[in-house]
Amino acid sequence: MKFYQDVFDEVMELFPSRYIHIGGDECPKGQWRASEKAQQRIREEGLAGEDELQSWFIRRFNAYFSERGRRLVGWDEILEGGLASGATVASWRGTEGGVAAARAGHDVIMCPTGTCYLDYRQSDAEEEPVPIGAALTLADVYASEPVPEELTEDHERHVLGAQVNVWTEHMDSPRAVDFMAFPRLAAFAETVWSPGGRDYREFLPRLESHLVRLDALGVEYRPLDGPLPWQQRPGVPGRE
Protein backbone atom coordinates (compact mmCIF):
# COMPACT_ATOMS: atom_id res chain seq x y z
CA MET A 1 0.00 0.00 0.00
CA LYS A 2 2.88 2.36 0.81
CA PHE A 3 4.38 1.71 -2.63
CA TYR A 4 1.12 2.69 -4.35
CA GLN A 5 0.71 5.75 -2.15
CA ASP A 6 4.18 6.91 -3.21
CA VAL A 7 3.30 6.35 -6.87
CA PHE A 8 0.02 8.24 -6.62
CA ASP A 9 1.64 11.04 -4.65
CA GLU A 10 3.97 11.56 -7.59
CA VAL A 11 1.07 11.35 -10.06
CA MET A 12 -0.85 13.99 -8.11
CA GLU A 13 2.22 16.21 -7.98
CA LEU A 14 2.68 15.96 -11.75
CA PHE A 15 -0.98 16.27 -12.76
CA PRO A 16 -3.32 18.82 -11.15
CA SER A 17 -6.47 17.18 -12.51
CA ARG A 18 -9.41 16.60 -10.21
CA TYR A 19 -9.77 12.97 -11.27
CA ILE A 20 -7.22 10.16 -10.83
CA HIS A 21 -7.92 6.96 -12.79
CA ILE A 22 -6.85 3.95 -10.75
CA GLY A 23 -7.77 1.28 -13.31
CA GLY A 24 -9.17 -1.59 -11.29
CA ASP A 25 -10.09 -3.77 -14.29
CA GLU A 26 -9.21 -7.38 -15.00
CA CYS A 27 -7.72 -8.03 -11.55
CA PRO A 28 -6.18 -11.54 -11.31
CA LYS A 29 -8.51 -12.88 -8.66
CA GLY A 30 -7.47 -16.43 -9.42
CA GLN A 31 -4.01 -15.49 -8.18
CA TRP A 32 -5.56 -13.97 -5.06
CA ARG A 33 -7.39 -17.23 -4.35
CA ALA A 34 -4.05 -19.05 -4.52
CA SER A 35 -2.19 -16.47 -2.46
CA GLU A 36 -1.91 -17.11 1.27
CA LYS A 37 -1.13 -13.42 1.86
CA ALA A 38 -4.28 -12.35 0.00
CA GLN A 39 -6.36 -14.91 1.88
CA GLN A 40 -4.87 -13.74 5.18
CA ARG A 41 -5.88 -10.16 4.36
CA ILE A 42 -9.41 -11.34 3.57
CA ARG A 43 -9.63 -13.03 6.95
CA GLU A 44 -8.11 -10.10 8.85
CA GLU A 45 -10.53 -7.59 7.32
CA GLY A 46 -13.58 -9.87 7.62
CA LEU A 47 -14.18 -9.78 3.86
CA ALA A 48 -16.50 -12.16 2.01
CA GLY A 49 -14.00 -12.98 -0.74
CA GLU A 50 -11.83 -11.68 -3.55
CA ASP A 51 -14.42 -9.19 -4.86
CA GLU A 52 -14.58 -7.52 -1.47
CA LEU A 53 -10.80 -7.58 -1.27
CA GLN A 54 -10.69 -5.47 -4.41
CA SER A 55 -13.30 -3.11 -2.95
CA TRP A 56 -11.23 -2.86 0.26
CA PHE A 57 -8.27 -1.72 -1.83
CA ILE A 58 -10.34 0.73 -3.88
CA ARG A 59 -11.97 2.23 -0.78
CA ARG A 60 -8.60 2.87 0.82
CA PHE A 61 -7.40 4.82 -2.17
CA ASN A 62 -10.73 6.56 -2.61
CA ALA A 63 -10.26 7.95 0.90
CA TYR A 64 -6.59 8.71 0.19
CA PHE A 65 -7.53 10.78 -2.88
CA SER A 66 -10.43 12.51 -1.13
CA GLU A 67 -8.15 13.71 1.66
CA ARG A 68 -6.06 15.37 -1.05
CA GLY A 69 -8.95 16.97 -2.93
CA ARG A 70 -9.03 14.41 -5.73
CA ARG A 71 -11.62 11.93 -6.99
CA LEU A 72 -11.06 8.30 -7.90
CA VAL A 73 -12.12 6.88 -11.28
CA GLY A 74 -12.07 3.17 -12.06
CA TRP A 75 -13.35 0.76 -14.68
CA ASP A 76 -16.70 -0.87 -13.94
CA GLU A 77 -15.09 -3.86 -12.20
CA ILE A 78 -14.78 -1.64 -9.13
CA LEU A 79 -18.54 -2.15 -8.71
CA GLU A 80 -17.88 -5.78 -7.75
CA GLY A 81 -17.83 -6.18 -4.00
CA GLY A 82 -19.37 -2.77 -3.34
CA LEU A 83 -18.46 0.66 -4.66
CA ALA A 84 -16.57 3.25 -2.67
CA SER A 85 -18.51 6.40 -1.84
CA GLY A 86 -17.73 9.21 -4.26
CA ALA A 87 -15.96 6.98 -6.81
CA THR A 88 -16.63 7.53 -10.52
CA VAL A 89 -17.21 4.52 -12.79
CA ALA A 90 -15.95 4.22 -16.38
CA SER A 91 -18.42 1.77 -17.92
CA TRP A 92 -16.67 -0.31 -20.60
CA ARG A 93 -18.26 -3.78 -20.42
CA GLY A 94 -21.47 -2.57 -22.04
CA THR A 95 -23.72 0.01 -20.40
CA GLU A 96 -24.89 -2.10 -17.45
CA GLY A 97 -22.16 -0.98 -15.06
CA GLY A 98 -22.81 2.67 -15.85
CA VAL A 99 -26.55 2.27 -15.36
CA ALA A 100 -26.08 0.49 -12.02
CA ALA A 101 -23.60 3.10 -10.81
CA ALA A 102 -25.79 6.05 -11.84
CA ARG A 103 -28.83 4.53 -10.15
CA ALA A 104 -26.73 4.17 -6.99
CA GLY A 105 -25.86 7.86 -7.12
CA HIS A 106 -22.35 7.58 -8.57
CA ASP A 107 -20.97 9.64 -11.45
CA VAL A 108 -20.33 7.73 -14.66
CA ILE A 109 -18.25 7.97 -17.83
CA MET A 110 -19.75 5.92 -20.67
CA CYS A 111 -17.28 4.08 -22.90
CA PRO A 112 -18.85 0.70 -23.81
CA THR A 113 -16.89 -1.55 -26.16
CA GLY A 114 -19.81 -1.83 -28.58
CA THR A 115 -19.59 1.84 -29.61
CA CYS A 116 -16.47 3.40 -28.11
CA TYR A 117 -13.50 1.11 -28.79
CA LEU A 118 -11.70 2.44 -31.85
CA ASP A 119 -9.15 -0.37 -31.76
CA TYR A 120 -11.96 -2.64 -32.98
CA ARG A 121 -12.05 -3.56 -36.67
CA GLN A 122 -14.04 -1.26 -38.95
CA SER A 123 -15.64 -3.97 -41.07
CA ASP A 124 -15.68 -7.76 -41.41
CA ALA A 125 -13.54 -7.60 -44.56
CA GLU A 126 -10.39 -9.75 -44.52
CA GLU A 127 -8.19 -6.80 -45.47
CA GLU A 128 -8.90 -4.88 -42.28
CA PRO A 129 -5.41 -4.31 -40.79
CA VAL A 130 -6.45 -4.74 -37.15
CA PRO A 131 -8.87 -7.68 -37.14
CA ILE A 132 -9.78 -7.65 -33.45
CA GLY A 133 -13.10 -7.19 -31.71
CA ALA A 134 -16.48 -6.94 -33.38
CA ALA A 135 -16.92 -4.75 -36.45
CA LEU A 136 -17.55 -1.15 -35.39
CA THR A 137 -18.37 0.98 -38.40
CA LEU A 138 -18.51 4.74 -38.76
CA ALA A 139 -22.32 4.49 -38.78
CA ASP A 140 -22.27 2.39 -35.59
CA VAL A 141 -20.27 5.01 -33.74
CA TYR A 142 -22.55 7.78 -34.97
CA ALA A 143 -25.68 5.88 -33.92
CA SER A 144 -24.54 5.45 -30.32
CA GLU A 145 -26.19 7.38 -27.48
CA PRO A 146 -23.92 8.42 -24.61
CA VAL A 147 -26.76 8.47 -22.07
CA PRO A 148 -28.47 5.06 -21.68
CA GLU A 149 -32.20 5.39 -22.39
CA GLU A 150 -33.15 3.32 -19.33
CA LEU A 151 -31.92 6.04 -16.96
CA THR A 152 -34.45 8.43 -15.48
CA GLU A 153 -33.89 12.17 -15.71
CA ASP A 154 -32.73 12.21 -12.09
CA HIS A 155 -30.11 9.54 -12.79
CA GLU A 156 -29.03 11.00 -16.15
CA ARG A 157 -27.28 13.85 -14.35
CA HIS A 158 -24.68 11.37 -13.10
CA VAL A 159 -23.46 10.71 -16.66
CA LEU A 160 -20.53 13.11 -16.86
CA GLY A 161 -19.90 12.28 -20.50
CA ALA A 162 -18.44 9.65 -22.78
CA GLN A 163 -15.02 8.74 -24.12
CA VAL A 164 -13.56 6.64 -26.90
CA ASN A 165 -10.60 4.37 -26.30
CA VAL A 166 -7.83 3.51 -28.76
CA TRP A 167 -5.73 0.70 -27.31
CA THR A 168 -2.57 0.46 -29.38
CA GLU A 169 -1.10 -2.97 -28.63
CA HIS A 170 -2.03 -4.02 -32.19
CA MET A 171 -0.93 -0.74 -33.82
CA ASP A 172 2.70 -0.36 -34.75
CA SER A 173 2.88 3.28 -35.85
CA PRO A 174 1.15 6.68 -35.74
CA ARG A 175 -0.17 5.89 -39.23
CA ALA A 176 -1.98 2.85 -37.86
CA VAL A 177 -3.51 4.95 -35.08
CA ASP A 178 -4.69 7.54 -37.63
CA PHE A 179 -6.32 4.77 -39.67
CA MET A 180 -8.19 3.37 -36.68
CA ALA A 181 -9.19 6.65 -35.03
CA PHE A 182 -10.34 8.66 -38.05
CA PRO A 183 -12.92 9.35 -39.28
CA ARG A 184 -14.75 7.45 -36.52
CA LEU A 185 -13.52 10.01 -33.98
CA ALA A 186 -15.39 12.72 -35.91
CA ALA A 187 -18.60 10.68 -35.66
CA PHE A 188 -18.08 10.22 -31.94
CA ALA A 189 -17.46 13.95 -31.42
CA GLU A 190 -20.75 14.89 -33.09
CA THR A 191 -22.58 12.19 -31.13
CA VAL A 192 -21.50 13.44 -27.71
CA TRP A 193 -21.63 17.16 -28.53
CA SER A 194 -25.08 17.16 -30.14
CA PRO A 195 -28.64 16.68 -28.93
CA GLY A 196 -30.61 13.59 -29.93
CA GLY A 197 -32.36 13.15 -33.25
CA ARG A 198 -29.21 13.12 -35.36
CA ASP A 199 -29.27 11.97 -39.00
CA TYR A 200 -26.31 9.98 -40.34
CA ARG A 201 -27.01 10.95 -43.95
CA GLU A 202 -27.04 14.59 -42.91
CA PHE A 203 -23.71 14.09 -41.11
CA LEU A 204 -21.87 12.71 -44.13
CA PRO A 205 -21.66 15.96 -46.18
CA ARG A 206 -20.10 17.70 -43.19
CA LEU A 207 -17.73 14.80 -42.75
CA GLU A 208 -16.65 15.12 -46.37
CA SER A 209 -15.61 18.72 -45.70
CA HIS A 210 -13.80 17.61 -42.55
CA LEU A 211 -11.84 14.98 -44.48
CA VAL A 212 -10.35 17.82 -46.54
CA ARG A 213 -9.05 19.29 -43.29
CA LEU A 214 -7.62 15.93 -42.26
CA ASP A 215 -5.90 15.67 -45.66
CA ALA A 216 -4.33 19.08 -45.12
CA LEU A 217 -3.10 17.99 -41.69
CA GLY A 218 -1.61 14.77 -43.04
CA VAL A 219 -3.95 12.51 -41.06
CA GLU A 220 -3.96 9.09 -42.75
CA TYR A 221 -7.56 8.19 -42.01
CA ARG A 222 -9.46 5.16 -43.26
CA PRO A 223 -11.27 5.89 -46.54
CA LEU A 224 -15.03 5.74 -46.41
CA ASP A 225 -16.70 2.56 -47.64
CA GLY A 226 -18.28 3.06 -51.06
CA PRO A 227 -19.74 6.23 -52.54
CA LEU A 228 -21.48 8.76 -50.37
CA PRO A 229 -25.30 8.93 -50.65
CA TRP A 230 -25.32 11.93 -52.98
CA GLN A 231 -22.91 10.10 -55.29
CA GLN A 232 -25.17 7.06 -55.67
CA ARG A 233 -27.87 8.60 -57.87
CA PRO A 234 -27.13 8.17 -61.60
CA GLY A 235 -26.99 11.35 -63.62
CA VAL A 236 -26.36 13.61 -60.63
CA PRO A 237 -22.81 14.99 -60.72
CA GLY A 238 -21.49 15.87 -57.31
CA ARG A 239 -23.42 16.49 -54.14
CA GLU A 240 -27.04 17.57 -54.01
C-alpha positions as CSV (number, residue, x, y, z in Angstrom):
1,M,0.0,0.0,0.0
2,K,2.9,2.4,0.8
3,F,4.4,1.7,-2.6
4,Y,1.1,2.7,-4.4
5,Q,0.7,5.7,-2.2
6,D,4.2,6.9,-3.2
7,V,3.3,6.4,-6.9
8,F,0.0,8.2,-6.6
9,D,1.6,11.0,-4.6
10,E,4.0,11.6,-7.6
11,V,1.1,11.4,-10.1
12,M,-0.8,14.0,-8.1
13,E,2.2,16.2,-8.0
14,L,2.7,16.0,-11.7
15,F,-1.0,16.3,-12.8
16,P,-3.3,18.8,-11.2
17,S,-6.5,17.2,-12.5
18,R,-9.4,16.6,-10.2
19,Y,-9.8,13.0,-11.3
20,I,-7.2,10.2,-10.8
21,H,-7.9,7.0,-12.8
22,I,-6.8,4.0,-10.7
23,G,-7.8,1.3,-13.3
24,G,-9.2,-1.6,-11.3
25,D,-10.1,-3.8,-14.3
26,E,-9.2,-7.4,-15.0
27,C,-7.7,-8.0,-11.6
28,P,-6.2,-11.5,-11.3
29,K,-8.5,-12.9,-8.7
30,G,-7.5,-16.4,-9.4
31,Q,-4.0,-15.5,-8.2
32,W,-5.6,-14.0,-5.1
33,R,-7.4,-17.2,-4.4
34,A,-4.0,-19.1,-4.5
35,S,-2.2,-16.5,-2.5
36,E,-1.9,-17.1,1.3
37,K,-1.1,-13.4,1.9
38,A,-4.3,-12.3,0.0
39,Q,-6.4,-14.9,1.9
40,Q,-4.9,-13.7,5.2
41,R,-5.9,-10.2,4.4
42,I,-9.4,-11.3,3.6
43,R,-9.6,-13.0,6.9
44,E,-8.1,-10.1,8.9
45,E,-10.5,-7.6,7.3
46,G,-13.6,-9.9,7.6
47,L,-14.2,-9.8,3.9
48,A,-16.5,-12.2,2.0
49,G,-14.0,-13.0,-0.7
50,E,-11.8,-11.7,-3.6
51,D,-14.4,-9.2,-4.9
52,E,-14.6,-7.5,-1.5
53,L,-10.8,-7.6,-1.3
54,Q,-10.7,-5.5,-4.4
55,S,-13.3,-3.1,-3.0
56,W,-11.2,-2.9,0.3
57,F,-8.3,-1.7,-1.8
58,I,-10.3,0.7,-3.9
59,R,-12.0,2.2,-0.8
60,R,-8.6,2.9,0.8
61,F,-7.4,4.8,-2.2
62,N,-10.7,6.6,-2.6
63,A,-10.3,7.9,0.9
64,Y,-6.6,8.7,0.2
65,F,-7.5,10.8,-2.9
66,S,-10.4,12.5,-1.1
67,E,-8.2,13.7,1.7
68,R,-6.1,15.4,-1.1
69,G,-9.0,17.0,-2.9
70,R,-9.0,14.4,-5.7
71,R,-11.6,11.9,-7.0
72,L,-11.1,8.3,-7.9
73,V,-12.1,6.9,-11.3
74,G,-12.1,3.2,-12.1
75,W,-13.4,0.8,-14.7
76,D,-16.7,-0.9,-13.9
77,E,-15.1,-3.9,-12.2
78,I,-14.8,-1.6,-9.1
79,L,-18.5,-2.2,-8.7
80,E,-17.9,-5.8,-7.7
81,G,-17.8,-6.2,-4.0
82,G,-19.4,-2.8,-3.3
83,L,-18.5,0.7,-4.7
84,A,-16.6,3.3,-2.7
85,S,-18.5,6.4,-1.8
86,G,-17.7,9.2,-4.3
87,A,-16.0,7.0,-6.8
88,T,-16.6,7.5,-10.5
89,V,-17.2,4.5,-12.8
90,A,-16.0,4.2,-16.4
91,S,-18.4,1.8,-17.9
92,W,-16.7,-0.3,-20.6
93,R,-18.3,-3.8,-20.4
94,G,-21.5,-2.6,-22.0
95,T,-23.7,0.0,-20.4
96,E,-24.9,-2.1,-17.5
97,G,-22.2,-1.0,-15.1
98,G,-22.8,2.7,-15.8
99,V,-26.6,2.3,-15.4
100,A,-26.1,0.5,-12.0
101,A,-23.6,3.1,-10.8
102,A,-25.8,6.1,-11.8
103,R,-28.8,4.5,-10.1
104,A,-26.7,4.2,-7.0
105,G,-25.9,7.9,-7.1
106,H,-22.3,7.6,-8.6
107,D,-21.0,9.6,-11.4
108,V,-20.3,7.7,-14.7
109,I,-18.3,8.0,-17.8
110,M,-19.7,5.9,-20.7
111,C,-17.3,4.1,-22.9
112,P,-18.8,0.7,-23.8
113,T,-16.9,-1.6,-26.2
114,G,-19.8,-1.8,-28.6
115,T,-19.6,1.8,-29.6
116,C,-16.5,3.4,-28.1
117,Y,-13.5,1.1,-28.8
118,L,-11.7,2.4,-31.8
119,D,-9.1,-0.4,-31.8
120,Y,-12.0,-2.6,-33.0
121,R,-12.0,-3.6,-36.7
122,Q,-14.0,-1.3,-38.9
123,S,-15.6,-4.0,-41.1
124,D,-15.7,-7.8,-41.4
125,A,-13.5,-7.6,-44.6
126,E,-10.4,-9.7,-44.5
127,E,-8.2,-6.8,-45.5
128,E,-8.9,-4.9,-42.3
129,P,-5.4,-4.3,-40.8
130,V,-6.4,-4.7,-37.1
131,P,-8.9,-7.7,-37.1
132,I,-9.8,-7.6,-33.4
133,G,-13.1,-7.2,-31.7
134,A,-16.5,-6.9,-33.4
135,A,-16.9,-4.8,-36.4
136,L,-17.5,-1.2,-35.4
137,T,-18.4,1.0,-38.4
138,L,-18.5,4.7,-38.8
139,A,-22.3,4.5,-38.8
140,D,-22.3,2.4,-35.6
141,V,-20.3,5.0,-33.7
142,Y,-22.6,7.8,-35.0
143,A,-25.7,5.9,-33.9
144,S,-24.5,5.5,-30.3
145,E,-26.2,7.4,-27.5
146,P,-23.9,8.4,-24.6
147,V,-26.8,8.5,-22.1
148,P,-28.5,5.1,-21.7
149,E,-32.2,5.4,-22.4
150,E,-33.2,3.3,-19.3
151,L,-31.9,6.0,-17.0
152,T,-34.5,8.4,-15.5
153,E,-33.9,12.2,-15.7
154,D,-32.7,12.2,-12.1
155,H,-30.1,9.5,-12.8
156,E,-29.0,11.0,-16.2
157,R,-27.3,13.8,-14.4
158,H,-24.7,11.4,-13.1
159,V,-23.5,10.7,-16.7
160,L,-20.5,13.1,-16.9
161,G,-19.9,12.3,-20.5
162,A,-18.4,9.7,-22.8
163,Q,-15.0,8.7,-24.1
164,V,-13.6,6.6,-26.9
165,N,-10.6,4.4,-26.3
166,V,-7.8,3.5,-28.8
167,W,-5.7,0.7,-27.3
168,T,-2.6,0.5,-29.4
169,E,-1.1,-3.0,-28.6
170,H,-2.0,-4.0,-32.2
171,M,-0.9,-0.7,-33.8
172,D,2.7,-0.4,-34.7
173,S,2.9,3.3,-35.8
174,P,1.1,6.7,-35.7
175,R,-0.2,5.9,-39.2
176,A,-2.0,2.9,-37.9
177,V,-3.5,4.9,-35.1
178,D,-4.7,7.5,-37.6
179,F,-6.3,4.8,-39.7
180,M,-8.2,3.4,-36.7
181,A,-9.2,6.6,-35.0
182,F,-10.3,8.7,-38.0
183,P,-12.9,9.4,-39.3
184,R,-14.8,7.5,-36.5
185,L,-13.5,10.0,-34.0
186,A,-15.4,12.7,-35.9
187,A,-18.6,10.7,-35.7
188,F,-18.1,10.2,-31.9
189,A,-17.5,13.9,-31.4
190,E,-20.7,14.9,-33.1
191,T,-22.6,12.2,-31.1
192,V,-21.5,13.4,-27.7
193,W,-21.6,17.2,-28.5
194,S,-25.1,17.2,-30.1
195,P,-28.6,16.7,-28.9
196,G,-30.6,13.6,-29.9
197,G,-32.4,13.1,-33.2
198,R,-29.2,13.1,-35.4
199,D,-29.3,12.0,-39.0
200,Y,-26.3,10.0,-40.3
201,R,-27.0,11.0,-43.9
202,E,-27.0,14.6,-42.9
203,F,-23.7,14.1,-41.1
204,L,-21.9,12.7,-44.1
205,P,-21.7,16.0,-46.2
206,R,-20.1,17.7,-43.2
207,L,-17.7,14.8,-42.7
208,E,-16.6,15.1,-46.4
209,S,-15.6,18.7,-45.7
210,H,-13.8,17.6,-42.6
211,L,-11.8,15.0,-44.5
212,V,-10.3,17.8,-46.5
213,R,-9.1,19.3,-43.3
214,L,-7.6,15.9,-42.3
215,D,-5.9,15.7,-45.7
216,A,-4.3,19.1,-45.1
217,L,-3.1,18.0,-41.7
218,G,-1.6,14.8,-43.0
219,V,-3.9,12.5,-41.1
220,E,-4.0,9.1,-42.7
221,Y,-7.6,8.2,-42.0
222,R,-9.5,5.2,-43.3
223,P,-11.3,5.9,-46.5
224,L,-15.0,5.7,-46.4
225,D,-16.7,2.6,-47.6
226,G,-18.3,3.1,-51.1
227,P,-19.7,6.2,-52.5
228,L,-21.5,8.8,-50.4
229,P,-25.3,8.9,-50.6
230,W,-25.3,11.9,-53.0
231,Q,-22.9,10.1,-55.3
232,Q,-25.2,7.1,-55.7
233,R,-27.9,8.6,-57.9
234,P,-27.1,8.2,-61.6
235,G,-27.0,11.3,-63.6
236,V,-26.4,13.6,-60.6
237,P,-22.8,15.0,-60.7
238,G,-21.5,15.9,-57.3
239,R,-23.4,16.5,-54.1
240,E,-27.0,17.6,-54.0
